[in-house]
């Protein structure tokens, strides 16, 4: 009986929200496919995160080369979309908080689960994104396959473009 109730909820009640969220993930993935700058990339990630399905996210980008990471960040100095991005350990680090919770409350807590997606292409590894969500929250109202396949792939390719083509960010301004 509980499974029948859950099925009705998934297939009838949550269907619209799930469809809208899937469209947003696809839209963010499409924006990532066109991203030529770090600002474009983080704006697309923020668009997906603002669905409200996750409480906190961290992104680390680069290959551990401080000079390359500083160069990427420096080319876009003044872009407000990069707020909070900084170079640590040779990687560009950025975090996003939903608003009702702080990152220090999430990290190390036993009350959140984490989805970690490496950002790898055929050429190299470009970092990762961690998505945090509360245990006990309602079901995830989006297709996780869109995140782990489409979104992850486009984000990895965007990172590769940002780090591999030093002229692209300057031309996109």
N, CA, C and O of each residue as an XYZ file, in Angstrom:
692
protein
N       0.830     -1.191      0.000
C       0.000      0.000      0.000
C       0.877      1.258      0.000
O       0.597      2.218     -0.717
N       1.935      1.240      0.809
C       2.821      2.404      0.841
C       3.477      2.643     -0.515
O       3.659      3.788     -0.930
N       3.829      1.559     -1.203
C       4.451      1.700     -2.511
C       3.469      2.268     -3.525
O       3.859      3.067     -4.376
N       2.224      1.879     -3.452
C       1.208      2.415     -4.354
C       1.030      3.912     -4.109
O       0.952      4.692     -5.059
N       0.965      4.314     -2.842
C       0.857      5.737     -2.514
C       2.065      6.513     -3.045
O       1.914      7.587     -3.626
N       3.253      5.964     -2.840
C       4.474      6.626     -3.313
C       4.482      6.725     -4.832
O       4.911      7.737     -5.387
N       4.015      5.694     -5.499
C       3.972      5.696     -6.961
C       3.008      6.759     -7.479
O       3.322      7.475     -8.431
N       1.831      6.863     -6.851
C       0.866      7.886     -7.249
C       1.474      9.274     -7.059
O       1.342     10.140     -7.923
N       2.130      9.475     -5.938
C       2.752     10.780     -5.685
C       3.798     11.088     -6.751
O       3.809     12.183     -7.313
N       4.686     10.120     -7.033
C       5.732     10.334     -8.035
C       5.161     10.598     -9.415
O       5.636     11.484    -10.125
N       4.151      9.843     -9.798
C       3.645      9.902    -11.164
C       2.578     10.954    -11.409
O       2.333     11.324    -12.558
N       1.948     11.439    -10.367
C       0.885     12.419    -10.557
C       1.256     13.764     -9.938
O       1.294     14.781    -10.629
N       1.523     13.764     -8.658
C       1.728     15.009     -7.926
C       3.057     15.669     -8.272
O       3.101     16.869     -8.542
N       4.138     14.897     -8.266
C       5.476     15.462     -8.468
C       5.875     15.595     -9.937
O       6.938     16.140    -10.236
N       5.053     15.113    -10.848
C       5.419     15.066    -12.265
C       5.763     16.448    -12.834
O       6.764     16.590    -13.537
N       4.949     17.462    -12.539
C       5.200     18.804    -13.080
C       6.499     19.391    -12.554
O       7.298     19.937    -13.315
N       6.704     19.273    -11.245
C       7.928     19.811    -10.645
C       9.155     19.095    -11.206
O      10.162     19.729    -11.520
N       9.064     17.785    -11.328
C      10.181     17.003    -11.871
C      10.471     17.425    -13.314
O      11.632     17.600    -13.686
N       9.436     17.587    -14.117
C       9.626     17.994    -15.515
C      10.256     19.384    -15.595
O      11.173     19.609    -16.384
N       9.761     20.316    -14.775
C      10.325     21.674    -14.776
C      11.788     21.654    -14.352
O      12.614     22.348    -14.945
N      12.115     20.867    -13.331
C      13.501     20.772    -12.870
C      14.395     20.138    -13.926
O      15.531     20.569    -14.119
N      13.886     19.117    -14.611
C      14.677     18.490    -15.670
C      14.955     19.472    -16.804
O      16.042     19.468    -17.381
N      13.976     20.309    -17.120
C      14.172     21.334    -18.148
C      15.259     22.314    -17.698
O      16.103     22.717    -18.498
N      15.238     22.694    -16.426
C      16.246     23.620    -15.905
C      17.643     23.004    -15.969
O      18.603     23.688    -16.319
N      17.765     21.721    -15.634
C      19.068     21.048    -15.719
C      19.532     21.012    -17.173
O      20.707     21.242    -17.459
N      18.622     20.726    -18.078
C      18.977     20.716    -19.506
C      19.377     22.119    -19.976
O      20.324     22.267    -20.748
N      18.655     23.150    -19.510
C      18.979     24.535    -19.884
C      20.367     24.916    -19.363
O      21.158     25.530    -20.079
N      20.654     24.549    -18.116
C      21.975     24.832    -17.543
C      23.060     24.067    -18.304
O      24.152     24.588    -18.529
N      22.753     22.841    -18.693
C      23.720     22.043    -19.467
C      23.981     22.686    -20.817
O      25.117     22.719    -21.292
N      22.935     23.192    -21.425
C      23.099     23.885    -22.717
C      23.946     25.146    -22.547
O      24.807     25.438    -23.377
N      23.696     25.893    -21.465
C      24.517     27.082    -21.199
C      25.975     26.686    -21.001
O      26.878     27.384    -21.464
N      26.207     25.572    -20.317
C      27.584     25.092    -20.140
C      28.221     24.731    -21.479
O      29.420     24.934    -21.674
N      27.426     24.200    -22.396
C      27.979     23.813    -23.703
C      28.468     25.024    -24.495
O      29.288     24.885    -25.403
N      27.961     26.218    -24.151
C      28.381     27.450    -24.823
C      29.341     28.284    -23.981
O      29.842     29.307    -24.448
N      29.602     27.863    -22.755
C      30.444     28.644    -21.836
C      31.874     28.725    -22.358
O      32.494     27.712    -22.684
N      32.382     29.956    -22.430
C      33.771     30.183    -22.857
C      34.582     30.807    -21.732
O      35.806     30.893    -21.822
N      33.894     31.250    -20.657
C      34.578     31.884    -19.541
C      34.182     31.194    -18.246
O      33.179     30.482    -18.184
N      34.977     31.413    -17.228
C      34.666     30.875    -15.911
C      33.360     31.480    -15.390
O      32.566     30.786    -14.756
N      33.136     32.756    -15.651
C      31.897     33.405    -15.251
C      30.676     32.755    -15.881
O      29.672     32.523    -15.208
N      30.765     32.459    -17.185
C      29.667     31.768    -17.872
C      29.415     30.405    -17.238
O      28.272     29.997    -17.032
N      30.494     29.722    -16.937
C      30.412     28.376    -16.379
C      29.737     28.391    -15.005
O      28.813     27.617    -14.755
N      30.198     29.267    -14.123
C      29.632     29.314    -12.773
C      28.193     29.826    -12.783
O      27.398     29.429    -11.930
N      27.844     30.692    -13.722
C      26.461     31.159    -13.835
C      25.535     30.000    -14.201
O      24.425     29.902    -13.677
N      25.987     29.123    -15.096
C      25.184     27.959    -15.483
C      25.046     26.980    -14.317
O      23.973     26.415    -14.105
N      26.116     26.782    -13.569
C      26.061     25.905    -12.396
C      25.091     26.485    -11.371
O      24.272     25.762    -10.802
N      25.188     27.786    -11.142
C      24.286     28.450    -10.189
C      22.829     28.281    -10.617
O      21.959     28.062     -9.774
N      22.557     28.382    -11.916
C      21.190     28.203    -12.425
C      20.640     26.835    -12.029
O      19.495     26.724    -11.589
N      21.457     25.794    -12.186
C      21.016     24.453    -11.805
C      20.819     24.350    -10.296
O      19.849     23.746     -9.839
N      21.720     24.928     -9.527
C      21.650     24.824     -8.075
C      20.445     25.570     -7.500
O      19.918     25.177     -6.459
N      20.015     26.614     -8.148
C      18.902     27.400     -7.634
C      17.556     26.702     -7.761
O      16.526     27.266     -7.392
N      17.557     25.486     -8.277
C      16.347     24.659     -8.236
C      15.926     24.401     -6.795
O      14.747     24.188     -6.512
N      16.894     24.423     -5.888
C      16.603     24.178     -4.483
C      16.695     22.718     -4.077
O      16.345     22.370     -2.949
N      17.157     21.864     -4.967
C      17.261     20.439     -4.646
C      18.474     20.132     -3.760
O      18.513     19.099     -3.091
N      19.455     21.026     -3.760
C      20.665     20.808     -2.980
C      20.850     21.947     -1.984
O      20.404     23.070     -2.221
N      21.511     21.647     -0.869
C      21.729     22.630      0.187
C      23.046     23.381      0.017
O      23.174     24.535      0.427
N      24.017     22.713     -0.590
C      25.367     23.267     -0.637
C      26.112     22.604     -1.787
O      25.834     21.455     -2.131
N      27.046     23.314     -2.374
C      27.865     22.749     -3.443
C      29.263     23.344     -3.380
O      29.444     24.504     -3.009
N      30.236     22.541     -3.745
C      31.608     23.021     -3.883
C      32.119     22.608     -5.257
O      31.762     21.555     -5.785
N      32.956     23.458     -5.815
C      33.565     23.190     -7.114
C      35.056     23.440     -6.966
O      35.467     24.445     -6.385
N      35.862     22.532     -7.487
C      37.307     22.741     -7.614
C      37.662     22.502     -9.060
O      37.358     21.448     -9.618
N      38.310     23.488     -9.673
C      38.642     23.438    -11.091
C      40.124     23.649    -11.312
O      40.769     24.422    -10.603
N      40.651     22.963    -12.293
C      42.043     23.134    -12.674
C      42.800     21.828    -12.577
O      42.228     20.756    -12.378
N      44.125     21.957    -12.725
C      44.975     20.780    -12.703
C      46.096     20.934    -11.688
O      47.127     20.269    -11.788
N      45.895     21.811    -10.712
C      46.892     22.008     -9.671
C      47.988     22.981    -10.038
O      48.979     23.093     -9.317
N      47.834     23.686    -11.140
C      48.811     24.656    -11.614
C      48.361     26.054    -11.173
O      47.449     26.634    -11.762
N      49.002     26.580    -10.145
C      48.609     27.882     -9.595
C      48.656     28.987    -10.638
O      47.763     29.833    -10.685
N      49.685     28.990    -11.473
C      49.820     30.050    -12.479
C      48.647     30.017    -13.459
O      48.083     31.060    -13.789
N      48.283     28.831    -13.919
C      47.163     28.711    -14.862
C      45.854     29.130    -14.204
O      45.053     29.839    -14.814
N      45.631     28.702    -12.971
C      44.397     29.058    -12.257
C      44.330     30.553    -11.988
O      43.277     31.167    -12.153
N      45.452     31.145    -11.573
C      45.493     32.595    -11.341
C      45.238     33.345    -12.641
O      44.570     34.379    -12.638
N      45.762     32.835    -13.749
C      45.566     33.472    -15.050
C      44.092     33.444    -15.448
O      43.554     34.455    -15.899
N      43.437     32.295    -15.285
C      42.016     32.179    -15.630
C      41.199     33.137    -14.774
O      40.336     33.846    -15.292
N      41.456     33.165    -13.489
C      40.709     34.045    -12.580
C      41.024     35.517    -12.872
O      40.137     36.369    -12.828
N      42.291     35.804    -13.168
C      42.710     37.179    -13.440
C      42.110     37.751    -14.710
O      41.815     38.945    -14.765
N      41.920     36.924    -15.735
C      41.340     37.392    -17.000
C      39.925     37.904    -16.818
O      39.449     38.724    -17.603
N      39.247     37.419    -15.777
C      37.847     37.792    -15.582
C      37.645     38.646    -14.336
O      36.543     38.733    -13.795
N      38.721     39.266    -13.898
C      38.658     40.116    -12.710
C      37.537     41.140    -12.863
O      37.406     41.776    -13.909
N      36.749     41.291    -11.837
C      35.641     42.234    -11.865
C      34.304     41.623    -12.259
O      33.268     42.271    -12.112
N      34.302     40.394    -12.756
C      33.053     39.723    -13.121
C      32.359     39.285    -11.833
O      32.872     38.432    -11.109
N      31.200     39.864    -11.550
C      30.491     39.562    -10.302
C      30.055     38.108    -10.200
O      29.812     37.622     -9.095
N      29.951     37.406    -11.312
C      29.551     35.998    -11.282
C      30.618     35.119    -10.635
O      30.359     33.962    -10.302
N      31.811     35.669    -10.461
C      32.915     34.918     -9.852
C      33.027     35.168     -8.357
O      33.999     34.751     -7.728
N      32.056     35.834     -7.794
C      32.076     36.139     -6.362
C      32.319     34.866     -5.549
O      31.610     33.870     -5.691
N      33.337     34.930     -4.701
C      33.677     33.789     -3.848
C      34.689     32.842     -4.449
O      35.208     31.978     -3.742
N      34.987     32.975     -5.733
C      35.982     32.092     -6.357
C      37.378     32.545     -5.961
O      37.675     33.740     -5.961
N      38.227     31.592     -5.625
C      39.605     31.900     -5.240
C      40.502     30.720     -5.596
O      40.027     29.599     -5.784
N      41.780     30.981     -5.684
C      42.748     29.921     -5.963
C      43.291     29.399     -4.638
O      43.804     30.157     -3.815
N      43.166     28.099     -4.454
C      43.719     27.408     -3.281
C      44.382     26.129     -3.759
O      43.762     25.327     -4.456
N      45.625     25.937     -3.391
C      46.329     24.717     -3.779
C      46.425     24.525     -5.278
O      46.461     23.394     -5.762
N      46.467     25.620     -6.011
C      46.585     25.552     -7.471
C      45.262     25.333     -8.181
O      45.237     25.233     -9.408
N      44.157     25.254     -7.441
C      42.831     25.026     -8.031
C      41.934     26.230     -7.782
O      42.059     26.911     -6.764
N      41.033     26.483     -8.716
C      40.011     27.504     -8.498
C      38.914     26.855     -7.672
O      38.314     25.864     -8.089
N      38.658     27.415     -6.507
C      37.653     26.874     -5.583
C      36.481     27.841     -5.503
O      36.665     29.057     -5.444
N      35.292     27.294     -5.503
C      34.064     28.082     -5.441
C      33.028     27.290     -4.671
O      32.992     26.063     -4.764
N      32.190     27.969     -3.917
C      31.123     27.276     -3.204
C      29.818     28.038     -3.348
O      29.800     29.246     -3.588
N      28.737     27.303     -3.195
C      27.397     27.856     -3.272
C      26.608     27.359     -2.068
O      26.658     26.177     -1.729
N      25.883     28.262     -1.428
C      25.028     27.909     -0.299
C      23.594     28.272     -0.658
O      23.340     29.314     -1.263
N      22.662     27.408     -0.283
C      21.254     27.627     -0.613
C      20.709     28.907      0.007
O      19.829     29.541     -0.575
N      21.202     29.295      1.151
C      20.749     30.530      1.775
C      20.284     30.324      3.197
O      20.459     31.202      4.042
N      19.694     29.174      3.472
C      19.214     28.903      4.823
C      20.197     28.047      5.615
O      19.909     27.647      6.742
N      21.348     27.769      5.030
C      22.359     26.931      5.678
C      23.737     27.405      5.246
O      23.899     27.900      4.130
N      24.703     27.263      6.089
C      26.087     27.658      5.791
C      26.929     26.416      5.520
O      26.668     25.337      6.052
N      27.932     26.595      4.691
C      28.801     25.494      4.303
C      29.437     24.783      5.478
O      29.531     23.555      5.472
N      29.878     25.526      6.493
C      30.529     24.894      7.637
C      29.565     23.990      8.413
O      30.000     23.088      9.129
N      28.253     24.232      8.270
C      27.264     23.370      8.915
C      27.090     22.056      8.154
O      26.691     21.045      8.732
N      27.388     22.076      6.871
C      27.196     20.907      6.012
C      28.430     20.014      6.018
O      28.331     18.801      6.204
N      29.596     20.627      5.812
C      30.827     19.856      5.704
C      31.103     19.085      6.990
O      31.105     19.662      8.077
N      31.327     17.820      6.868
C      31.616     16.984      8.020
C      30.388     16.554      8.804
O      30.505     15.785      9.758
N      29.208     17.037      8.417
C      27.982     16.668      9.113
C      27.513     15.297      8.642
O      27.705     14.928      7.483
N      26.914     14.567      9.526
C      26.353     13.257      9.187
C      24.911     13.389      8.689
O      24.248     12.378      8.455
N      24.421     14.610      8.525
C      23.035     14.847      8.140
C      22.853     15.110      6.639
O      21.748     15.422      6.193
N      23.941     14.984      5.858
C      23.894     15.275      4.428
C      24.548     14.144      3.644
O      25.515     13.530      4.096
N      24.006     13.886      2.475
C      24.679     12.978      1.559
C      25.312     13.815      0.450
O      24.920     14.958      0.218
N      26.286     13.235     -0.223
C      27.067     13.966     -1.214
C      27.087     13.221     -2.542
O      27.270     12.005     -2.586
N      26.899     13.962     -3.605
C      27.089     13.446     -4.955
C      28.323     14.160     -5.501
O      28.315     15.376     -5.698
N      29.376     13.393     -5.739
C      30.627     13.966     -6.258
C      30.774     13.562     -7.710
O      30.765     12.377     -8.043
N      30.909     14.565     -8.578
C      31.057     14.290    -10.002
C      32.408     14.806    -10.488
O      32.649     16.013    -10.502
N      33.277     13.898    -10.880
C      34.558     14.340    -11.441
C      34.325     14.996    -12.801
O      33.444     14.593    -13.560
N      35.118     15.996    -13.084
C      35.015     16.725    -14.344
C      36.174     16.302    -15.238
O      37.214     16.959    -15.284
N      35.979     15.208    -15.938
C      37.036     14.627    -16.770
C      36.597     14.568    -18.222
O      35.443     14.282    -18.541
N      37.558     14.848    -19.087
C      37.358     14.708    -20.528
C      38.400     13.712    -21.026
O      39.194     13.193    -20.242
N      38.394     13.452    -22.307
C      39.408     12.559    -22.875
C      40.801     13.140    -22.700
O      41.780     12.399    -22.612
N      40.891     14.455    -22.651
C      42.172     15.144    -22.556
C      42.772     15.093    -21.149
O      43.970     14.855    -20.993
N      41.930     15.320    -20.110
C      42.455     15.417    -18.735
C      41.322     15.480    -17.719
O      40.144     15.544    -18.069
N      41.715     15.459    -16.457
C      40.797     15.730    -15.358
C      40.862     17.220    -15.054
O      41.950     17.794    -14.993
N      39.697     17.855    -14.861
C      39.631     19.296    -14.676
C      39.051     19.694    -13.329
O      38.728     20.861    -13.111
N      38.917     18.729    -12.420
C      38.394     19.031    -11.098
C      37.163     18.221    -10.787
O      37.005     17.102    -11.277
N      36.281     18.784     -9.966
C      35.049     18.092     -9.595
C      34.044     19.083     -9.032
O      34.369     20.226     -8.711
N      32.811     18.601     -8.925
C      31.739     19.330     -8.245
C      31.130     18.379     -7.221
O      30.854     17.219     -7.527
N      30.926     18.872     -6.012
C      30.240     18.123     -4.955
C      28.899     18.787     -4.702
O      28.825     20.003     -4.523
N      27.840     17.989     -4.686
C      26.498     18.476     -4.385
C      26.050     17.836     -3.079
O      26.141     16.619     -2.923
N      25.570     18.636     -2.148
C      25.163     18.158     -0.822
C      23.653     18.315     -0.656
O      23.069     19.324     -1.050
N      23.040     17.293     -0.066
C      21.590     17.294      0.155
C      21.292     16.653      1.510
O      21.983     15.727      1.935
N      20.261     17.155      2.179
C      19.902     16.647      3.493
C      19.340     15.230      3.420
O      18.596     14.892      2.500
N      19.707     14.410      4.402
C      19.027     13.138      4.584
C      17.618     13.439      5.048
O      17.397     14.423      5.754
N      16.677     12.622      4.671
C      15.308     12.784      5.139
C      14.509     13.827      4.391
O      13.331     14.027      4.687
N      15.121     14.498      3.426
C      14.369     15.464      2.620
C      13.438     14.690      1.687
O      13.609     13.489      1.482
N      12.460     15.386      1.129
C      11.592     14.745      0.140
C      12.449     14.209     -0.997
O      13.619     14.571     -1.125
N      11.874     13.358     -1.810
C      12.607     12.774     -2.928
C      13.162     13.826     -3.871
O      12.594     14.907     -4.023
N      14.260     13.498     -4.489
C      14.901     14.378     -5.457
C      13.972     14.537     -6.661
O      13.613     13.548     -7.300
N      13.588     15.751     -6.968
C      12.638     16.004     -8.046
C      13.345     16.380     -9.343
O      13.032     17.393     -9.970
N      14.286     15.557     -9.724
C      14.932     15.672    -11.019
C      15.591     14.340    -11.328
O      15.857     13.531    -10.439
N      15.844     14.136    -12.598
C      16.464     12.893    -13.040
C      17.965     12.983    -12.793
O      18.660     13.768    -13.437
N      18.454     12.190    -11.873
C      19.871     12.230    -11.513
C      20.752     11.855    -12.705
O      21.925     12.226    -12.744
N      20.207     11.133    -13.666
C      20.966     10.805    -14.873
C      21.289     12.062    -15.676
O      22.339     12.129    -16.315
N      20.405     13.057    -15.654
C      20.705     14.318    -16.323
C      21.910     14.995    -15.672
O      22.749     15.579    -16.358
N      21.987     14.911    -14.343
C      23.130     15.491    -13.633
C      24.411     14.728    -13.922
O      25.432     15.319    -14.275
N      24.350     13.411    -13.771
C      25.559     12.580    -13.824
C      26.026     12.289    -15.244
O      27.128     11.776    -15.435
N      25.228     12.599    -16.217
C      25.635     12.362    -17.596
C      25.724     13.689    -18.340
O      26.819     14.158    -18.651
N      24.599     14.279    -18.619
C      24.550     15.489    -19.428
C      25.248     16.679    -18.764
O      26.170     17.258    -19.339
N      24.811     17.041    -17.562
C      25.355     18.201    -16.864
C      26.849     18.025    -16.587
O      27.637     18.933    -16.850
N      27.239     16.873    -16.064
C      28.646     16.600    -15.736
C      29.518     16.686    -16.988
O      30.590     17.291    -16.962
N      29.064     16.090    -18.067
C      29.840     16.097    -19.316
C      30.033     17.516    -19.835
O      31.142     17.890    -20.216
N      28.965     18.308    -19.853
C      29.062     19.682    -20.350
C      29.922     20.553    -19.442
O      30.648     21.427    -19.915
N      29.834     20.308    -18.127
C      30.659     21.085    -17.189
C      32.134     20.752    -17.372
O      32.984     21.642    -17.324
N      32.441     19.478    -17.580
C      33.835     19.062    -17.809
C      34.378     19.695    -19.090
O      35.506     20.186    -19.112
N      33.582     19.683    -20.146
C      34.032     20.270    -21.411
C      34.182     21.790    -21.299
O      35.079     22.376    -21.905
N      33.307     22.418    -20.526
C      33.435     23.861    -20.299
C      34.730     24.163    -19.556
O      35.443     25.102    -19.910
N      35.039     23.376    -18.530
C      36.289     23.574    -17.784
C      37.485     23.411    -18.711
O      38.439     24.185    -18.638
N      37.439     22.420    -19.569
C      38.530     22.213    -20.522
C      38.689     23.427    -21.434
O      39.812     23.865    -21.682
N      37.593     23.973    -21.932
C      37.671     25.169    -22.791
C      38.256     26.350    -22.028
O      39.119     27.059    -22.546
N      37.793     26.564    -20.804
C      38.245     27.705    -20.012
C      39.747     27.610    -19.739
O      40.454     28.614    -19.820
N      40.231     26.427    -19.420
C      41.649     26.275    -19.080
C      42.552     26.052    -20.292
O      43.754     26.304    -20.213
N      41.996     25.584    -21.408
C      42.841     25.255    -22.550
C      42.965     26.373    -23.570
O      43.920     26.387    -24.346
N      42.035     27.300    -23.591
C      42.029     28.339    -24.605
C      42.184     29.712    -23.954
O      41.190     30.387    -23.684
N      43.433     30.129    -23.699
C      43.642     31.384    -22.987
C      43.078     32.614    -23.690
O      42.824     33.624    -23.034
N      42.876     32.559    -24.991
C      42.345     33.726    -25.720
C      40.837     33.817    -25.598
O      40.282     34.908    -25.728
N      40.152     32.704    -25.350
C      38.690     32.697    -25.344
C      38.081     33.640    -24.305
O      37.182     34.407    -24.652
N      38.528     33.618    -23.054
C      37.911     34.522    -22.090
C      38.099     35.997    -22.440
O      37.183     36.794    -22.240
N      39.264     36.372    -22.955
C      39.495     37.771    -23.302
C      38.594     38.194    -24.461
O      38.090     39.317    -24.472
N      38.388     37.307    -25.435
C      37.554     37.627    -26.586
C      36.085     37.681    -26.230
O      35.319     38.384    -26.889
N      35.669     36.947    -25.190
C      34.258     36.880    -24.824
C      33.795     38.097    -24.021
O      32.590     38.292    -23.857
N      34.704     38.906    -23.527
C      34.338     40.076    -22.706
C      33.541     41.092    -23.443
O      33.170     42.119    -22.874
